[in-house]
Amino acid sequence: MVRLLKTGERRILDGLQSTLLFQTVSGSLDASLQRRQAQAASPIASISSVPTAVSGCHLNGSFLYCKDGITEYLVHTSGTGVTNIIPTSLTNCHAHDGKITCHEPNGNELQISLATQDAEAASGRKQNCHFHAGVEHCSESTEEDLAHSCAKVDRDYNIPLRVGLLFAILVASTIGVLLPILAATLVPPENFGFTLLRQFGTGIIVSTAFVHLFTHASLMFANECIGHLAYEPTAAAILVAGLCISFLVEYFGQRLAQWHRAKSACTSSGNAEALVAGQQQQQNRTGLVGIAVMESGIIFHSLLIGLTLIVSGDTFFITLAIVIAIHQLFEGLALGTRIATLGQHPPAQLTGHSHNHGTIQVQQTKSAPPASPANNHNNDVQNPPVQGQTTTIPMSHKLALAGAFALVTPMGMAIGLGVLKQFNGNSPSTIIAIGTLDALSAGILVWVSLVEMWAPDWMLGGEMTHAGVLRTTLGLVALAGGMALMSFLGKWA
């Protein structure tokens, strides 16, 4: 009996000790939890010192951030008197009632706190916002965020930086488009390096049409600020319209050239030299029409990217400017290689127009070898000019075409500087206008790149149709390289 009593007492004592230990640990955990909650409720609990001022204020999505050295602070703008103008800095910061308060330049008070990864969760909103081609796109937003993101946002822009980069992009565009034209005065257009440049340029234009322009147009028409479109494939339909316009312009240009050729054949009957000159003149007109169509698509595109570059936020401006400078350099090379061969017939296909079936041909001399079927299909004149012949298109015409390209993006940037304070990239009319021009330009460049450049060079008797193994391999590498490079740049512009 005594043993049973002692055993029961020990069990009771052990139970009491366990209960006391549990209560002690629970009390410690509750106190720790209360301290953490108090720290979370107080924005300055984890800050060793209160900044006197913060600067470098910028928007990230719909949130405003400022910096004190390397420390970043989130500015709490809800429920305050913050204006629509984004301040560049906040001053007179001080701690008050466990919070850090700073003043805007107009005197309004704003609360700030350390920027943490859960800042968006703390505010009850989650957004994924980014700039693409200078236009801000947001996703995963609430209705409140959508109304905010579609409103006009006034920003403080770095004007001197934008003016300086305007001239930098002018230089990049000029170098890109003039380099092949000037090089063509030193080396013949059938030079191996020119062949690679032309194929590289073809890849650039193909990728520009699909990866840049059509993607941008699709993003514009999918923007929530314009609401739901009853006709969803709007961007694709406008692209098809661009294709049709390009076809009609070139078709009637071809018919007009054929009419002039037939007329000159009647007046120069029996004169072989005059007939050859007429054939060359017809090819020059056709080549100019093709280049004009190609440049029109590029110019619309370049004007838009110049405008959207200027109005993009400072947080994205430098990155976008670098990408667009590279973009203009290589797009200029693509256009310049085609302009350079205007009027120079040895490389056979300037812009893919030499493959039309002519009705009038010059009779071959007895010493000339018979032309191959491919050459019969691709040359209205059976005895083309010898290699190295002086171009029949004046250099002034080529420089005018090059100058139009070099100036158009800086012109777009200049327009952007003029409307910087009034431009609203979230306005439905602005979004629809940009999307329409992007899709139309995409259609034009799809026609030019596939019908005028790629297919004629490789399948319709052009310079790559009967090329050797080495030239064919390197040409394919150059073609794929142009596509890959411009597709890579499509991530930003």
C-alpha positions, 0 to 999 in steps of 0.5 A: 500500500505504501509503495502504491501511494509513493508511486501515485505521488510521483506521477502527480508531481511529474504531471505538475512539472509538465504543466508548469513547463508547458505554461512557461514555454507558451508564455515565452512564445506568446511574448515573442509573437507579440514582439514580432507583431509590434515590430511589424506594426511599427515601420521603424522598429527594424530601422536603426536610424531615420533618414532625413530625406529620400531621393530617386523616387520612381514607380514600380508598377503602381507602387512608389519607391524612394532611396536613402543611399542603398536603402529602399523605402516604400511610400504609402500613398493611399489615404494621403493627399499625394498629387498625380505628379510623382515627386523626385524626392521627399524631405524633412523625414522624422519619426512620429508615433512609431511611423516615419513621415516625410514631406513632398515638395508641396508640403503634403505628408507621406508615410514611408517604410522599408521596402520588403518582398511582402510589401505588395502583400501588406498593401493587399494588392499584387501586380506584375507590371513592366514596360514593353516597347515603352508602354507599361503592361500590368497583369494580375491586377484588381479592378482598383489597380486597373482603374489606376493603371489606365489613368494618366501618370505624370512623371518627372522625365530626365530631358537632357538624357533623352536629348543626348540619346536622340543624337546617339540613335541618329548616329547608330541609324546612319552608320547602319544604313550608310555602311553598305551603300558606301562599301558598294562603291568599293566592292562589287555587289556580288562580293561574298561579304555582301551576300552574307550581309544581305542574308543577315538583313533578311533574317532581321526583317523577318524577325522584326515583322513577326517578333517585334511588330506583330507581338506589339500589335497583339499586346496593344489590342489585348490591353485591358484599358481598351476593354474587350474587343468583339473581334479578337483577331484584330491585329492579325486582320490588320496584318493581312491588310498590310499584306494586301496593300503591299501586293497591290502597290507592287502589282500595279508598279509592275504593270506600269513598268511593263507598259513603259517597257512595251512602249520603249520597245516599239520606239526602239525596234531594231536597236538592241542597245536601246532595248537593253537600256529600256530593260535596265530602266524597267528593272530600276523602276521595279527595284525602287518600288520594292525598296519604297514598300520595304522602307514604308513599313520600316519607317512606320515602325521606327517612328513609333519606337522613337515616340514610345522610347521617349515617353517610357519611364526613367527606370526602363529608359536606359535599357530600352534606348540601348536596345533600340540603338542596336535595333536601328543599327542592324535594321539599317544594315538590312535596308542598306544592303538592299539600297546598295544593290539598286541599279547594279544588276550582277547580283541578279535580284535586287528585291525579288522583282527580276523573276517576272516573266518578260515579253520582250527579250534581246536576241543573244549573240552567237558567242553567248552561251545559252541561258539556263532555265533559271536564268530565263525565268529571272532575267528579262535581258539575256545578256546582263551587264558585266560585273563591276558596271557602274550603277544606273541609280544616282548616288543621290537617290540612294542617300535620300532613301538612307537619310529617310530611315536615319532621320525617322526614329529621331523624328519620332523621339522629337515628337515624343519630347514635344508631347511628353507632358500630354502623352497618355500611353494608357489612353484607348485611342493611343493604344488603338493607333499604335496597335494599328500602325504596328500591325500594318507595318508588320504586314508590309514587312512580312510581304517584303521579307518573304516575297521580295527577299527570302524566296527570290534569293533562295528559290527563284533564281537569286544569288543563293539558288545555285550557290556552292556548299560553303556559300549556302552554309554560311548564307543559312547561318547569316539568315538564322543569325539575323533572326536570332539576334532580332528575336533576342532584342524582342524581349525589350523592344 
